[in-house]
Amino acid sequence: MLRTTVQQIHTLTDRIRGFDLVASDGRALPPCEPGAHIKVNVTDTSGNPVKRSYSVINPGQTDRYRIAVLREVDGEGGSAFMHDKVTVGDELDIDLPQNDFPLHSDAQNTILIAGGIGITPILAMATTLTAGKKDFALHYSSRTHQDMALMHDVLDAATGRCTLYFDGGTPSRAMQLSTLLGPAKAGKHVYVCGPGGLIDAVLDAARRHRWASDNIHYERFSTPAAQLDDSAFEVHLKHSNQSFDVPVGKSILDVLIDEGIDPLYDCKKGNCGICTSAVLSCDGDLSHRDAYLSDGQKSQNDQMCICVSRMQGGGKLTLDL
Ligand SMILES: Cc1cc2nc3c(=O)[nH]c(=O)nc-3n(C[C@H](O)[C@H](O)[C@H](O)COP(=O)(O)OP(=O)(O)OC[C@H]3O[C@@H](n4cnc5c(N)ncnc54)[C@H](O)[C@@H]3O)c2cc1C
């Protein structure tokens, strides 16, 4: 845990604010790798302490962490707290930076794709690739010109390598994803962060071009959307010999937490892999929705990230828990 002080707040768009956090004791902050995030201790709408993750925009700098926060209208209040309650001079406790979205800086060619607030880790990556004189292209989409946060930082970090899109709300339609990804090639990597629809469209396009899963990287800021064919099922925990119903709209992890079980977990978004559990038996098909396991690991169906992945078709799923 690190105590920080809010040094500056910037209005980046109507719904996005930038925060500069410095160490409250005046010391240097631990340096961040591109793609890393910090967890900020905030308060939700019910007044309960919760943590919310924010990607660090300025990798390598130890005098301050720059983050940008989109105000979520339907959320539980973490982002609203950052917008409405936090003022310059306030102290915020944060967890040390963690990186579930690392950049392979030895790639020969890198394609960076961002939609909306997903620009935060992507900008950090562009800054690092430019500093290392690496070959890359950045594609950044927002609804309108006014909604585009950090546009000048992006243009500075990716001079001559950046294409901006104003998409009216559908980034995957504005970007010609199939063309901009092109055929799979060893040493070519893609990174995408933004709305779920954009991430899914990039994954689809990359897989159509037969990209290796090791060269496709993404980070979700929110839980993957429920699917129409989601169904309820039973989860059985081998070691405690307990069974619980997992209804539609609720993850295995949340069911276990609500039942007083204490499973390991962190991000709850399918990014970090900490909740990965071994699957001992499964009546239905596993629907893997995480960004952590490789395609090869997913095809084995012997482990799953219980924060986002489910079993389809009903029946019983037995976990090594
Ligand atoms: C690694 C990582 C990095 C991130 N970086 C950034 C960043 O740089 N900037 C940024 O603004 N945000 C970032 N986020 C998202 C951020 O952590 C918060 O989730 C966000 O600020 C919203 O918080 P909230 O409490 O307002 O809303 P939350 O309660 O977290 O809700 C967020 C969204 O999820 C939906 N939602 C909430 N609960 C449910 C539910 N039970 N079922 C279905 N949908 C639900 C809401 O509709 C809302 O749209 C990041 C997240 C991760 C995991």
Ligand as a Chemical Component Dictionary entry (heavy atoms), coordinates in Angstrom:
data_LIG
# 
_chem_comp.id                   LIG 
_chem_comp.type                 NON-POLYMER 
_chem_comp.pdbx_formal_charge   0 
_chem_comp.three_letter_code    LIG 
# 
loop_
_chem_comp_atom.comp_id 
_chem_comp_atom.atom_id 
_chem_comp_atom.alt_atom_id 
_chem_comp_atom.type_symbol 
_chem_comp_atom.charge 
_chem_comp_atom.model_Cartn_x 
_chem_comp_atom.model_Cartn_y 
_chem_comp_atom.model_Cartn_z 
_chem_comp_atom.pdbx_ordinal 
LIG C1  C1  C 0 -6.697  -3.427 -15.329 1  
LIG C2  C2  C 0 -7.735  -2.315 -15.359 2  
LIG C3  C3  C 0 -7.370  -1.046 -15.727 3  
LIG C4  C4  C 0 -8.333  -0.031 -15.768 4  
LIG N1  N1  N 0 -7.956  1.214  -16.165 5  
LIG C5  C5  C 0 -8.880  2.195  -16.213 6  
LIG C6  C6  C 0 -8.513  3.508  -16.650 7  
LIG O1  O1  O 0 -7.358  3.780  -16.990 8  
LIG N2  N2  N 0 -9.486  4.467  -16.652 9  
LIG C7  C7  C 0 -10.796 4.188  -16.291 10 
LIG O2  O2  O 0 -11.622 5.098  -16.312 11 
LIG N3  N3  N 0 -11.157 2.947  -15.909 12 
LIG C8  C8  C 0 -10.238 1.960  -15.841 13 
LIG N4  N4  N 0 -10.604 0.725  -15.414 14 
LIG C9  C9  C 0 -11.984 0.525  -14.923 15 
LIG C10 C10 C 0 -12.074 0.980  -13.451 16 
LIG O3  O3  O 0 -11.312 0.132  -12.623 17 
LIG C11 C11 C 0 -13.515 0.988  -12.894 18 
LIG O4  O4  O 0 -14.132 -0.245 -13.175 19 
LIG C12 C12 C 0 -14.312 2.138  -13.468 20 
LIG O5  O5  O 0 -13.750 3.371  -13.041 21 
LIG C13 C13 C 0 -15.771 2.094  -13.036 22 
LIG O6  O6  O 0 -15.867 2.026  -11.643 23 
LIG P1  P1  P 0 -17.273 2.251  -10.949 24 
LIG O7  O7  O 0 -17.146 1.852  -9.522  25 
LIG O8  O8  O 0 -17.775 3.616  -11.258 26 
LIG O9  O9  O 0 -18.183 1.259  -11.755 27 
LIG P2  P2  P 0 -18.248 -0.327 -11.616 28 
LIG O10 O10 O 0 -19.155 -0.695 -10.516 29 
LIG O11 O11 O 0 -16.875 -0.865 -11.611 30 
LIG O12 O12 O 0 -18.958 -0.641 -13.008 31 
LIG C14 C14 C 0 -18.248 -0.490 -14.237 32 
LIG C15 C15 C 0 -19.134 -0.935 -15.384 33 
LIG O13 O13 O 0 -19.513 -2.274 -15.194 34 
LIG C16 C16 C 0 -20.910 -2.379 -15.253 35 
LIG N5  N5  N 0 -21.322 -3.261 -14.159 36 
LIG C17 C17 C 0 -21.120 -3.045 -12.835 37 
LIG N6  N6  N 0 -21.618 -4.069 -12.135 38 
LIG C18 C18 C 0 -22.149 -4.944 -13.031 39 
LIG C19 C19 C 0 -22.791 -6.197 -12.949 40 
LIG N7  N7  N 0 -23.021 -6.784 -11.764 41 
LIG N8  N8  N 0 -23.192 -6.812 -14.070 42 
LIG C20 C20 C 0 -22.969 -6.230 -15.273 43 
LIG N9  N9  N 0 -22.360 -5.046 -15.434 44 
LIG C21 C21 C 0 -21.952 -4.417 -14.328 45 
LIG C22 C22 C 0 -21.495 -1.022 -15.072 46 
LIG O14 O14 O 0 -22.637 -0.875 -15.902 47 
LIG C23 C23 C 0 -20.396 -0.120 -15.511 48 
LIG O15 O15 O 0 -20.560 0.206  -16.868 49 
LIG C24 C24 C 0 -9.674  -0.308 -15.398 50 
LIG C25 C25 C 0 -10.036 -1.601 -15.014 51 
LIG C26 C26 C 0 -9.084  -2.591 -15.006 52 
LIG C27 C27 C 0 -9.496  -3.991 -14.599 53 
# 
loop_
_chem_comp_bond.comp_id 
_chem_comp_bond.atom_id_1 
_chem_comp_bond.atom_id_2 
_chem_comp_bond.value_order 
_chem_comp_bond.pdbx_ordinal 
LIG C1  C2  SING 1  
LIG C2  C3  SING 2  
LIG C2  C26 DOUB 3  
LIG C3  C4  DOUB 4  
LIG C4  N1  SING 5  
LIG C4  C24 SING 6  
LIG N1  C5  DOUB 7  
LIG C5  C6  SING 8  
LIG C5  C8  SING 9  
LIG C6  O1  DOUB 10 
LIG C6  N2  SING 11 
LIG N2  C7  SING 12 
LIG C7  O2  DOUB 13 
LIG C7  N3  SING 14 
LIG N3  C8  DOUB 15 
LIG C8  N4  SING 16 
LIG N4  C9  SING 17 
LIG N4  C24 SING 18 
LIG C9  C10 SING 19 
LIG C10 O3  SING 20 
LIG C10 C11 SING 21 
LIG C11 O4  SING 22 
LIG C11 C12 SING 23 
LIG C12 O5  SING 24 
LIG C12 C13 SING 25 
LIG C13 O6  SING 26 
LIG O6  P1  SING 27 
LIG P1  O7  DOUB 28 
LIG P1  O8  SING 29 
LIG P1  O9  SING 30 
LIG O9  P2  SING 31 
LIG P2  O10 DOUB 32 
LIG P2  O11 SING 33 
LIG P2  O12 SING 34 
LIG O12 C14 SING 35 
LIG C14 C15 SING 36 
LIG C15 O13 SING 37 
LIG C15 C23 SING 38 
LIG O13 C16 SING 39 
LIG C16 N5  SING 40 
LIG C16 C22 SING 41 
LIG N5  C17 SING 42 
LIG N5  C21 SING 43 
LIG C17 N6  DOUB 44 
LIG N6  C18 SING 45 
LIG C18 C19 SING 46 
LIG C18 C21 DOUB 47 
LIG C19 N7  SING 48 
LIG C19 N8  DOUB 49 
LIG N8  C20 SING 50 
LIG C20 N9  DOUB 51 
LIG N9  C21 SING 52 
LIG C22 O14 SING 53 
LIG C22 C23 SING 54 
LIG C23 O15 SING 55 
LIG C24 C25 DOUB 56 
LIG C25 C26 SING 57 
LIG C26 C27 SING 58 
# 
